[in-house]
Structures are given as structure tokens and as C-alpha cells.
Amino acid sequence: MAVPKRKMSRSNTRHRRSAWKASLPTVQKKVVNGRVTWVVPHRASVVTDSQGTPLFREYKNRRVADA
């Protein structure tokens, strides 16, 4: 593990930490059977039947897991 050669000042430490900002995930609009849902890209989405019961998860139109 890297060990710093000199002590980092409190100002520099706080400035470095403040540069890391969390960003909101981008969402995409998806219409399935006339129903609008919002999905996060690159994540498996839950496929439901007409009553809303979860059936399975799919990613890129392939079944990846049971619900």
C-alpha cells in the first residue's frame, strides 16, 4: 500500500474529498404492453404478467434469473 511522504493539510484533504460527487443514474422510458416503466440501463429488469406478479428478470431480452 502506498504511504504518503508528507502530511497532507486539512484544506487539501477536504478539497480532495469534496471532488467526489455521486451522480443520479440515468433512466430510460420503456413501454411494455401499453404500460410505461422507467428502467436503469445495464441492469436486469423484472418481467411481470398482466396482474403485476413478477415472473422473472431479463437482460437484453434474455431470461437471467427467477423472480
C-alpha beads as a LAMMPS data file, in Angstrom:
LAMMPS data file: protein, C-alpha beads

67 atoms
66 bonds

1 atom types
1 bond types

-500.0 500.0 xlo xhi
-500.0 500.0 ylo yhi
-500.0 500.0 zlo zhi

Masses

1 110.0

Atoms # bond

1 1 1 0.000 0.000 0.000
2 1 1 1.217 3.491 -0.809
3 1 1 2.398 5.587 2.120
4 1 1 2.443 9.373 1.784
5 1 1 5.831 11.027 2.122
6 1 1 4.452 14.154 3.793
7 1 1 1.402 15.042 5.867
8 1 1 -1.489 16.323 3.797
9 1 1 -3.017 19.551 5.062
10 1 1 -6.610 19.615 6.262
11 1 1 -7.529 22.029 3.461
12 1 1 -6.136 19.740 0.752
13 1 1 -7.756 16.664 2.276
14 1 1 -11.182 18.286 2.350
15 1 1 -10.737 19.691 -1.142
16 1 1 -9.850 16.238 -2.479
17 1 1 -12.821 14.621 -0.732
18 1 1 -15.241 17.258 -1.994
19 1 1 -14.346 16.456 -5.611
20 1 1 -16.098 13.057 -5.389
21 1 1 -19.759 13.641 -6.155
22 1 1 -22.399 10.995 -6.548
23 1 1 -24.468 11.287 -9.709
24 1 1 -28.024 10.220 -10.329
25 1 1 -28.422 7.131 -12.502
26 1 1 -29.811 7.727 -15.952
27 1 1 -33.220 6.212 -16.541
28 1 1 -34.852 5.229 -19.801
29 1 1 -38.526 5.116 -20.674
30 1 1 -39.752 1.671 -21.709
31 1 1 -43.281 0.848 -22.911
32 1 1 -44.424 -2.758 -22.369
33 1 1 -47.998 -3.734 -23.245
34 1 1 -49.067 -0.079 -23.196
35 1 1 -47.629 0.406 -19.713
36 1 1 -44.846 2.946 -19.204
37 1 1 -41.972 1.888 -16.950
38 1 1 -38.659 3.529 -16.162
39 1 1 -35.558 1.328 -16.226
40 1 1 -31.900 1.857 -15.411
41 1 1 -29.742 0.777 -18.373
42 1 1 -27.344 -2.173 -17.944
43 1 1 -29.431 -3.749 -15.182
44 1 1 -31.781 -6.671 -15.262
45 1 1 -35.452 -5.675 -15.273
46 1 1 -38.363 -7.561 -13.749
47 1 1 -40.908 -9.000 -16.179
48 1 1 -44.449 -9.099 -14.809
49 1 1 -47.702 -10.579 -16.023
50 1 1 -50.931 -8.608 -16.599
51 1 1 -51.804 -8.573 -12.870
52 1 1 -48.361 -7.265 -11.910
53 1 1 -46.983 -10.503 -10.480
54 1 1 -43.202 -10.702 -11.018
55 1 1 -42.283 -13.649 -13.233
56 1 1 -38.550 -13.403 -13.938
57 1 1 -35.715 -10.985 -14.607
58 1 1 -34.434 -10.284 -18.084
59 1 1 -31.399 -8.539 -19.514
60 1 1 -31.072 -7.766 -23.225
61 1 1 -34.281 -9.720 -23.905
62 1 1 -32.883 -12.885 -22.283
63 1 1 -34.027 -14.543 -19.084
64 1 1 -31.303 -14.272 -16.455
65 1 1 -32.954 -15.104 -13.111
66 1 1 -36.186 -16.143 -11.431
67 1 1 -38.143 -13.528 -9.557

Bonds

1 1 1 2
2 1 2 3
3 1 3 4
4 1 4 5
5 1 5 6
6 1 6 7
7 1 7 8
8 1 8 9
9 1 9 10
10 1 10 11
11 1 11 12
12 1 12 13
13 1 13 14
14 1 14 15
15 1 15 16
16 1 16 17
17 1 17 18
18 1 18 19
19 1 19 20
20 1 20 21
21 1 21 22
22 1 22 23
23 1 23 24
24 1 24 25
25 1 25 26
26 1 26 27
27 1 27 28
28 1 28 29
29 1 29 30
30 1 30 31
31 1 31 32
32 1 32 33
33 1 33 34
34 1 34 35
35 1 35 36
36 1 36 37
37 1 37 38
38 1 38 39
39 1 39 40
40 1 40 41
41 1 41 42
42 1 42 43
43 1 43 44
44 1 44 45
45 1 45 46
46 1 46 47
47 1 47 48
48 1 48 49
49 1 49 50
50 1 50 51
51 1 51 52
52 1 52 53
53 1 53 54
54 1 54 55
55 1 55 56
56 1 56 57
57 1 57 58
58 1 58 59
59 1 59 60
60 1 60 61
61 1 61 62
62 1 62 63
63 1 63 64
64 1 64 65
65 1 65 66
66 1 66 67
